[in-house]
């Protein structure tokens, strides 16, 4: 099974096919989503201690935090999809 890995920064990757959404963390609903995931132990912090700049929603219902801008990760995602 061949899987495309999406680089979400600082040596962290996720399986591109399992990404549902890549969003900015600045809005109130996204902050609430992050807090709920943390309370339910579904939050994965891949920021390496840096500021959260994007939230990645996975099909497994996990929420992944990244220190890379949402626009940058989205561009990487589209580049991966275009190369398939």
Biopython code that builds the backbone (N, CA, C, O; Angstrom):
import numpy as np
from Bio.PDB.StructureBuilder import StructureBuilder

atoms = [
    (1, "UNK", "N", (0.852, -1.190, 0.000)),
    (1, "UNK", "CA", (0.000, 0.000, 0.000)),
    (1, "UNK", "C", (0.889, 1.242, 0.000)),
    (1, "UNK", "O", (1.645, 1.478, 0.942)),
    (2, "UNK", "N", (0.789, 2.019, -1.052)),
    (2, "UNK", "CA", (1.620, 3.200, -1.218)),
    (2, "UNK", "C", (0.898, 4.419, -0.632)),
    (2, "UNK", "O", (-0.209, 4.756, -1.054)),
    (3, "UNK", "N", (1.536, 5.074, 0.341)),
    (3, "UNK", "CA", (0.918, 6.229, 0.986)),
    (3, "UNK", "C", (1.783, 7.466, 0.771)),
    (3, "UNK", "O", (3.009, 7.409, 0.864)),
    (4, "UNK", "N", (1.124, 8.575, 0.482)),
    (4, "UNK", "CA", (1.827, 9.849, 0.350)),
    (4, "UNK", "C", (1.891, 10.514, 1.712)),
    (4, "UNK", "O", (0.868, 10.687, 2.375)),
    (5, "UNK", "N", (3.095, 10.887, 2.129)),
    (5, "UNK", "CA", (3.266, 11.560, 3.410)),
    (5, "UNK", "C", (3.350, 13.063, 3.192)),
    (5, "UNK", "O", (4.095, 13.544, 2.338)),
    (6, "UNK", "N", (2.580, 13.785, 3.973)),
    (6, "UNK", "CA", (2.537, 15.241, 3.902)),
    (6, "UNK", "C", (3.413, 15.806, 5.004)),
    (6, "UNK", "O", (3.181, 15.541, 6.183)),
    (7, "UNK", "N", (4.416, 16.580, 4.627)),
    (7, "UNK", "CA", (5.321, 17.207, 5.592)),
    (7, "UNK", "C", (4.588, 18.351, 6.288)),
    (7, "UNK", "O", (4.162, 19.307, 5.640)),
    (8, "UNK", "N", (4.440, 18.248, 7.623)),
    (8, "UNK", "CA", (3.766, 19.307, 8.376)),
    (8, "UNK", "C", (4.757, 20.101, 9.218)),
    (8, "UNK", "O", (4.368, 20.847, 10.116)),
    (9, "UNK", "N", (6.038, 19.931, 8.916)),
    (9, "UNK", "CA", (7.069, 20.753, 9.534)),
    (9, "UNK", "C", (7.893, 20.063, 10.594)),
    (9, "UNK", "O", (7.393, 19.236, 11.356)),
    (10, "UNK", "N", (9.164, 20.416, 10.631)),
    (10, "UNK", "CA", (10.110, 19.986, 11.660)),
    (10, "UNK", "C", (10.186, 18.466, 11.793)),
    (10, "UNK", "O", (10.227, 17.927, 12.899)),
    (11, "UNK", "N", (10.204, 17.788, 10.647)),
    (11, "UNK", "CA", (10.371, 16.341, 10.631)),
    (11, "UNK", "C", (9.098, 15.550, 10.882)),
    (11, "UNK", "O", (9.155, 14.326, 10.995)),
    (12, "UNK", "N", (7.961, 16.207, 10.971)),
    (12, "UNK", "CA", (6.692, 15.525, 11.211)),
    (12, "UNK", "C", (5.927, 15.359, 9.908)),
    (12, "UNK", "O", (5.921, 16.250, 9.059)),
    (13, "UNK", "N", (5.282, 14.206, 9.762)),
    (13, "UNK", "CA", (4.474, 13.944, 8.570)),
    (13, "UNK", "C", (3.154, 13.295, 8.971)),
    (13, "UNK", "O", (3.036, 12.690, 10.037)),
    (14, "UNK", "N", (2.163, 13.435, 8.091)),
    (14, "UNK", "CA", (0.891, 12.731, 8.227)),
    (14, "UNK", "C", (0.575, 12.105, 6.876)),
    (14, "UNK", "O", (1.099, 12.540, 5.851)),
    (15, "UNK", "N", (-0.274, 11.093, 6.868)),
    (15, "UNK", "CA", (-0.686, 10.466, 5.613)),
    (15, "UNK", "C", (-1.669, 11.403, 4.909)),
    (15, "UNK", "O", (-2.730, 11.713, 5.450)),
    (16, "UNK", "N", (-1.318, 11.847, 3.716)),
    (16, "UNK", "CA", (-2.092, 12.866, 2.999)),
    (16, "UNK", "C", (-3.536, 12.424, 2.740)),
    (16, "UNK", "O", (-4.453, 13.243, 2.795)),
    (17, "UNK", "N", (-3.738, 11.144, 2.461)),
    (17, "UNK", "CA", (-5.086, 10.653, 2.152)),
    (17, "UNK", "C", (-6.026, 10.727, 3.356)),
    (17, "UNK", "O", (-7.243, 10.659, 3.187)),
    (18, "UNK", "N", (-5.490, 10.863, 4.545)),
    (18, "UNK", "CA", (-6.313, 10.881, 5.753)),
    (18, "UNK", "C", (-6.636, 12.293, 6.234)),
    (18, "UNK", "O", (-7.345, 12.463, 7.226)),
    (19, "UNK", "N", (-6.119, 13.308, 5.536)),
    (19, "UNK", "CA", (-6.375, 14.710, 5.903)),
    (19, "UNK", "C", (-7.760, 15.118, 5.412)),
    (19, "UNK", "O", (-8.091, 14.943, 4.239)),
    (20, "UNK", "N", (-8.563, 15.662, 6.319)),
    (20, "UNK", "CA", (-9.890, 16.171, 5.963)),
    (20, "UNK", "C", (-9.830, 17.675, 5.729)),
    (20, "UNK", "O", (-10.404, 18.182, 4.765)),
    (21, "UNK", "N", (-9.127, 18.395, 6.623)),
    (21, "UNK", "CA", (-9.073, 19.851, 6.512)),
    (21, "UNK", "C", (-7.774, 20.382, 7.084)),
    (21, "UNK", "O", (-7.199, 19.800, 8.004)),
    (22, "UNK", "N", (-7.318, 21.498, 6.528)),
    (22, "UNK", "CA", (-6.160, 22.233, 7.034)),
    (22, "UNK", "C", (-6.652, 23.652, 7.270)),
    (22, "UNK", "O", (-7.002, 24.356, 6.322)),
    (23, "UNK", "N", (-6.682, 24.077, 8.531)),
    (23, "UNK", "CA", (-7.290, 25.367, 8.865)),
    (23, "UNK", "C", (-6.366, 26.204, 9.746)),
    (23, "UNK", "O", (-5.439, 25.694, 10.375)),
    (24, "UNK", "N", (-6.649, 27.499, 9.769)),
    (24, "UNK", "CA", (-5.937, 28.426, 10.639)),
    (24, "UNK", "C", (-6.517, 28.318, 12.055)),
    (24, "UNK", "O", (-7.725, 28.133, 12.203)),
    (25, "UNK", "N", (-5.697, 28.428, 13.079)),
    (25, "UNK", "CA", (-6.179, 28.234, 14.458)),
    (25, "UNK", "C", (-6.759, 29.486, 15.111)),
    (25, "UNK", "O", (-7.056, 29.463, 16.306)),
    (26, "UNK", "N", (-6.930, 30.575, 14.367)),
    (26, "UNK", "CA", (-7.242, 31.856, 14.987)),
    (26, "UNK", "C", (-8.702, 32.079, 15.351)),
    (26, "UNK", "O", (-8.986, 32.913, 16.211)),
    (27, "UNK", "N", (-9.633, 31.372, 14.734)),
    (27, "UNK", "CA", (-11.049, 31.628, 15.008)),
    (27, "UNK", "C", (-11.508, 30.904, 16.282)),
    (27, "UNK", "O", (-10.906, 29.915, 16.701)),
    (28, "UNK", "N", (-12.562, 31.405, 16.875)),
    (28, "UNK", "CA", (-13.107, 30.817, 18.093)),
    (28, "UNK", "C", (-13.528, 29.353, 17.903)),
    (28, "UNK", "O", (-13.245, 28.531, 18.775)),
    (29, "UNK", "N", (-14.195, 28.997, 16.792)),
    (29, "UNK", "CA", (-14.546, 27.579, 16.613)),
    (29, "UNK", "C", (-13.330, 26.657, 16.547)),
    (29, "UNK", "O", (-13.380, 25.527, 17.034)),
    (30, "UNK", "N", (-12.243, 27.131, 15.951)),
    (30, "UNK", "CA", (-11.035, 26.302, 15.871)),
    (30, "UNK", "C", (-10.384, 26.151, 17.244)),
    (30, "UNK", "O", (-9.858, 25.086, 17.569)),
    (31, "UNK", "N", (-10.415, 27.208, 18.047)),
    (31, "UNK", "CA", (-9.890, 27.115, 19.416)),
    (31, "UNK", "C", (-10.718, 26.135, 20.232)),
    (31, "UNK", "O", (-10.178, 25.370, 21.031)),
    (32, "UNK", "N", (-12.039, 26.162, 20.028)),
    (32, "UNK", "CA", (-12.935, 25.235, 20.725)),
    (32, "UNK", "C", (-12.669, 23.797, 20.275)),
    (32, "UNK", "O", (-12.640, 22.881, 21.096)),
    (33, "UNK", "N", (-12.474, 23.602, 18.962)),
    (33, "UNK", "CA", (-12.155, 22.285, 18.416)),
    (33, "UNK", "C", (-10.877, 21.734, 19.040)),
    (33, "UNK", "O", (-10.808, 20.564, 19.415)),
    (34, "UNK", "N", (-9.867, 22.597, 19.146)),
    (34, "UNK", "CA", (-8.588, 22.203, 19.743)),
    (34, "UNK", "C", (-8.760, 21.834, 21.215)),
    (34, "UNK", "O", (-8.218, 20.827, 21.670)),
    (35, "UNK", "N", (-9.510, 22.644, 21.958)),
    (35, "UNK", "CA", (-9.722, 22.378, 23.384)),
    (35, "UNK", "C", (-10.494, 21.084, 23.607)),
    (35, "UNK", "O", (-10.164, 20.312, 24.507)),
    (36, "UNK", "N", (-11.521, 20.842, 22.794)),
    (36, "UNK", "CA", (-12.302, 19.609, 22.918)),
    (36, "UNK", "C", (-11.436, 18.387, 22.627)),
    (36, "UNK", "O", (-11.523, 17.380, 23.329)),
    (37, "UNK", "N", (-10.603, 18.475, 21.592)),
    (37, "UNK", "CA", (-9.715, 17.365, 21.240)),
    (37, "UNK", "C", (-8.722, 17.099, 22.366)),
    (37, "UNK", "O", (-8.413, 15.945, 22.661)),
    (38, "UNK", "N", (-8.224, 18.155, 22.993)),
    (38, "UNK", "CA", (-7.290, 17.994, 24.108)),
    (38, "UNK", "C", (-7.967, 17.291, 25.277)),
    (38, "UNK", "O", (-7.394, 16.381, 25.876)),
    (39, "UNK", "N", (-9.188, 17.713, 25.601)),
    (39, "UNK", "CA", (-9.934, 17.093, 26.704)),
    (39, "UNK", "C", (-10.213, 15.622, 26.434)),
    (39, "UNK", "O", (-10.208, 14.811, 27.360)),
    (40, "UNK", "N", (-10.456, 15.271, 25.172)),
    (40, "UNK", "CA", (-10.793, 13.897, 24.797)),
    (40, "UNK", "C", (-9.560, 13.079, 24.388)),
    (40, "UNK", "O", (-9.695, 11.959, 23.895)),
    (41, "UNK", "N", (-8.371, 13.631, 24.590)),
    (41, "UNK", "CA", (-7.102, 12.958, 24.284)),
    (41, "UNK", "C", (-6.982, 12.566, 22.804)),
    (41, "UNK", "O", (-6.471, 11.494, 22.478)),
    (42, "UNK", "N", (-7.463, 13.455, 21.906)),
    (42, "UNK", "CA", (-7.358, 13.256, 20.461)),
    (42, "UNK", "C", (-6.425, 14.267, 19.822)),
    (42, "UNK", "O", (-6.322, 14.328, 18.597)),
    (43, "UNK", "N", (-5.743, 15.061, 20.637)),
    (43, "UNK", "CA", (-4.886, 16.141, 20.143)),
    (43, "UNK", "C", (-3.450, 15.649, 19.985)),
    (43, "UNK", "O", (-2.890, 15.033, 20.890)),
    (44, "UNK", "N", (-2.868, 15.929, 18.829)),
    (44, "UNK", "CA", (-1.470, 15.591, 18.566)),
    (44, "UNK", "C", (-0.738, 16.901, 18.308)),
    (44, "UNK", "O", (-1.033, 17.609, 17.346)),
    (45, "UNK", "N", (0.214, 17.214, 19.172)),
    (45, "UNK", "CA", (0.951, 18.471, 19.064)),
    (45, "UNK", "C", (2.273, 18.225, 18.341)),
    (45, "UNK", "O", (3.199, 17.646, 18.909)),
    (46, "UNK", "N", (2.355, 18.668, 17.085)),
    (46, "UNK", "CA", (3.564, 18.503, 16.278)),
    (46, "UNK", "C", (4.275, 19.840, 16.086)),
    (46, "UNK", "O", (4.980, 20.032, 15.095)),
    (47, "UNK", "N", (4.092, 20.770, 17.035)),
    (47, "UNK", "CA", (4.683, 22.102, 16.897)),
    (47, "UNK", "C", (6.117, 22.175, 17.397)),
    (47, "UNK", "O", (6.800, 23.170, 17.156)),
    (48, "UNK", "N", (6.584, 21.153, 18.081)),
    (48, "UNK", "CA", (7.941, 21.147, 18.643)),
    (48, "UNK", "C", (8.166, 22.349, 19.560)),
    (48, "UNK", "O", (9.258, 22.916, 19.586)),
    (49, "UNK", "N", (7.138, 22.737, 20.309)),
    (49, "UNK", "CA", (7.250, 23.845, 21.249)),
    (49, "UNK", "C", (7.068, 25.218, 20.633)),
    (49, "UNK", "O", (7.176, 26.228, 21.328)),
    (50, "UNK", "N", (6.795, 25.267, 19.350)),
    (50, "UNK", "CA", (6.593, 26.553, 18.667)),
    (50, "UNK", "C", (5.121, 26.938, 18.684)),
    (50, "UNK", "O", (4.267, 26.168, 19.122)),
    (51, "UNK", "N", (4.840, 28.143, 18.200)),
    (51, "UNK", "CA", (3.466, 28.640, 18.142)),
    (51, "UNK", "C", (2.645, 27.846, 17.118)),
    (51, "UNK", "O", (3.138, 27.535, 16.034)),
    (52, "UNK", "N", (1.406, 27.523, 17.458)),
    (52, "UNK", "CA", (0.518, 26.806, 16.545)),
    (52, "UNK", "C", (0.066, 27.750, 15.431)),
    (52, "UNK", "O", (-0.513, 28.804, 15.694)),
    (53, "UNK", "N", (0.336, 27.362, 14.194)),
    (53, "UNK", "CA", (-0.032, 28.191, 13.042)),
    (53, "UNK", "C", (-1.046, 27.506, 12.126)),
    (53, "UNK", "O", (-1.603, 28.137, 11.228)),
    (54, "UNK", "N", (-1.282, 26.210, 12.357)),
    (54, "UNK", "CA", (-2.320, 25.519, 11.587)),
    (54, "UNK", "C", (-2.842, 24.320, 12.372)),
    (54, "UNK", "O", (-2.157, 23.753, 13.223)),
    (55, "UNK", "N", (-4.079, 23.961, 12.052)),
    (55, "UNK", "CA", (-4.720, 22.794, 12.646)),
    (55, "UNK", "C", (-5.093, 21.866, 11.498)),
    (55, "UNK", "O", (-5.704, 22.290, 10.517)),
    (56, "UNK", "N", (-4.722, 20.602, 11.630)),
    (56, "UNK", "CA", (-5.021, 19.606, 10.606)),
    (56, "UNK", "C", (-6.029, 18.625, 11.193)),
    (56, "UNK", "O", (-5.777, 18.003, 12.226)),
    (57, "UNK", "N", (-7.166, 18.493, 10.529)),
    (57, "UNK", "CA", (-8.216, 17.575, 10.970)),
    (57, "UNK", "C", (-8.053, 16.284, 10.174)),
    (57, "UNK", "O", (-8.024, 16.300, 8.944)),
    (58, "UNK", "N", (-7.948, 15.163, 10.893)),
    (58, "UNK", "CA", (-7.737, 13.864, 10.262)),
    (58, "UNK", "C", (-9.031, 13.060, 10.240)),
    (58, "UNK", "O", (-9.943, 13.324, 11.024)),
    (59, "UNK", "N", (-9.112, 12.078, 9.341)),
    (59, "UNK", "CA", (-10.320, 11.260, 9.257)),
    (59, "UNK", "C", (-10.480, 10.318, 10.450)),
    (59, "UNK", "O", (-11.546, 9.727, 10.627)),
    (60, "UNK", "N", (-9.448, 10.172, 11.261)),
    (60, "UNK", "CA", (-9.511, 9.348, 12.471)),
    (60, "UNK", "C", (-10.068, 10.136, 13.657)),
    (60, "UNK", "O", (-10.116, 9.637, 14.781)),
    (61, "UNK", "N", (-10.485, 11.368, 13.390)),
    (61, "UNK", "CA", (-11.030, 12.284, 14.397)),
    (61, "UNK", "C", (-9.935, 12.887, 15.274)),
    (61, "UNK", "O", (-10.238, 13.493, 16.302)),
    (62, "UNK", "N", (-8.676, 12.732, 14.889)),
    (62, "UNK", "CA", (-7.567, 13.362, 15.601)),
    (62, "UNK", "C", (-7.362, 14.768, 15.054)),
    (62, "UNK", "O", (-7.653, 15.057, 13.893)),
    (63, "UNK", "N", (-6.853, 15.631, 15.923)),
    (63, "UNK", "CA", (-6.522, 17.002, 15.572)),
    (63, "UNK", "C", (-5.015, 17.153, 15.725)),
    (63, "UNK", "O", (-4.467, 16.902, 16.799)),
    (64, "UNK", "N", (-4.347, 17.561, 14.653)),
    (64, "UNK", "CA", (-2.889, 17.705, 14.660)),
    (64, "UNK", "C", (-2.546, 19.190, 14.591)),
    (64, "UNK", "O", (-3.034, 19.912, 13.721)),
    (65, "UNK", "N", (-1.705, 19.632, 15.515)),
    (65, "UNK", "CA", (-1.255, 21.026, 15.528)),
    (65, "UNK", "C", (0.096, 21.116, 14.838)),
    (65, "UNK", "O", (0.962, 20.266, 15.044)),
    (66, "UNK", "N", (0.278, 22.147, 14.017)),
    (66, "UNK", "CA", (1.538, 22.347, 13.315)),
    (66, "UNK", "C", (2.012, 23.787, 13.479)),
    (66, "UNK", "O", (1.207, 24.706, 13.630)),
    (67, "UNK", "N", (3.330, 23.966, 13.447)),
    (67, "UNK", "CA", (3.914, 25.303, 13.545)),
    (67, "UNK", "C", (4.120, 25.933, 12.170)),
    (67, "UNK", "O", (4.681, 27.024, 12.066)),
    (68, "UNK", "N", (3.672, 25.260, 11.123)),
    (68, "UNK", "CA", (3.783, 25.770, 9.758)),
    (68, "UNK", "C", (2.443, 26.401, 9.372)),
    (68, "UNK", "O", (1.385, 25.902, 9.759)),
    (69, "UNK", "N", (2.488, 27.491, 8.613)),
    (69, "UNK", "CA", (1.265, 28.182, 8.183)),
    (69, "UNK", "C", (0.343, 27.231, 7.419)),
    (69, "UNK", "O", (0.807, 26.372, 6.670)),
    (70, "UNK", "N", (-0.969, 27.394, 7.617)),
    (70, "UNK", "CA", (-1.960, 26.554, 6.944)),
    (70, "UNK", "C", (-1.817, 26.650, 5.421)),
    (70, "UNK", "O", (-1.976, 25.651, 4.720)),
    (71, "UNK", "N", (-1.517, 27.846, 4.911)),
    (71, "UNK", "CA", (-1.367, 28.029, 3.473)),
    (71, "UNK", "C", (-0.197, 27.213, 2.923)),
    (71, "UNK", "O", (-0.284, 26.654, 1.830)),
    (72, "UNK", "N", (0.882, 27.147, 3.675)),
    (72, "UNK", "CA", (2.064, 26.384, 3.253)),
    (72, "UNK", "C", (1.749, 24.897, 3.204)),
    (72, "UNK", "O", (2.099, 24.215, 2.240)),
    (73, "UNK", "N", (1.090, 24.394, 4.241)),
    (73, "UNK", "CA", (0.742, 22.972, 4.275)),
    (73, "UNK", "C", (-0.258, 22.654, 3.159)),
    (73, "UNK", "O", (-0.161, 21.607, 2.519)),
    (74, "UNK", "N", (-1.210, 23.549, 2.929)),
    (74, "UNK", "CA", (-2.183, 23.342, 1.850)),
    (74, "UNK", "C", (-1.481, 23.260, 0.503)),
    (74, "UNK", "O", (-1.833, 22.427, -0.333)),
    (75, "UNK", "N", (-0.493, 24.118, 0.289)),
    (75, "UNK", "CA", (0.267, 24.097, -0.968)),
    (75, "UNK", "C", (1.028, 22.781, -1.114)),
    (75, "UNK", "O", (1.074, 22.212, -2.205)),
    (76, "UNK", "N", (1.618, 22.296, -0.034)),
    (76, "UNK", "CA", (2.315, 21.006, -0.066)),
    (76, "UNK", "C", (1.336, 19.878, -0.388)),
    (76, "UNK", "O", (1.659, 18.956, -1.137)),
    (77, "UNK", "N", (0.141, 19.963, 0.187)),
    (77, "UNK", "CA", (-0.904, 18.955, -0.041)),
    (77, "UNK", "C", (-1.296, 18.937, -1.525)),
    (77, "UNK", "O", (-1.375, 17.879, -2.149)),
    (78, "UNK", "N", (-1.539, 20.135, -2.072)),
    (78, "UNK", "CA", (-1.935, 20.215, -3.487)),
    (78, "UNK", "C", (-0.820, 19.718, -4.414)),
    (78, "UNK", "O", (-1.095, 19.098, -5.442)),
    (79, "UNK", "N", (0.423, 19.988, -4.051)),
    (79, "UNK", "CA", (1.552, 19.501, -4.844)),
    (79, "UNK", "C", (1.612, 17.981, -4.824)),
    (79, "UNK", "O", (1.883, 17.356, -5.850)),
    (80, "UNK", "N", (1.360, 17.381, -3.660)),
    (80, "UNK", "CA", (1.327, 15.914, -3.550)),
    (80, "UNK", "C", (0.211, 15.329, -4.413)),
    (80, "UNK", "O", (0.420, 14.348, -5.126)),
    (81, "UNK", "N", (-0.975, 15.938, -4.344)),
    (81, "UNK", "CA", (-2.123, 15.446, -5.107)),
    (81, "UNK", "C", (-1.891, 15.579, -6.610)),
    (81, "UNK", "O", (-2.316, 14.721, -7.385)),
    (82, "UNK", "N", (-1.224, 16.644, -7.017)),
    (82, "UNK", "CA", (-0.966, 16.875, -8.434)),
    (82, "UNK", "C", (0.041, 15.853, -8.996)),
    (82, "UNK", "O", (0.014, 15.532, -10.184)),
    (83, "UNK", "N", (0.915, 15.357, -8.132)),
    (83, "UNK", "CA", (1.945, 14.417, -8.593)),
    (83, "UNK", "C", (1.464, 12.970, -8.627)),
    (83, "UNK", "O", (2.210, 12.079, -9.033)),
    (84, "UNK", "N", (0.229, 12.732, -8.207)),
    (84, "UNK", "CA", (-0.301, 11.345, -8.218)),
    (84, "UNK", "C", (-0.603, 10.882, -9.607)),
    (84, "UNK", "O", (-1.051, 9.751, -9.798)),
]
sb = StructureBuilder()
sb.init_structure("model")
sb.init_model(0)
sb.init_chain("A")
sb.init_seg("    ")
for serial, (resi, resn, name, xyz) in enumerate(atoms, 1):
    if name == "N":
        sb.init_residue(resn, " ", resi, " ")
    sb.init_atom(name, np.array(xyz, "f"), 0.0, 1.0, " ", f" {name:<3s}", serial, name[0])
structure = sb.get_structure()
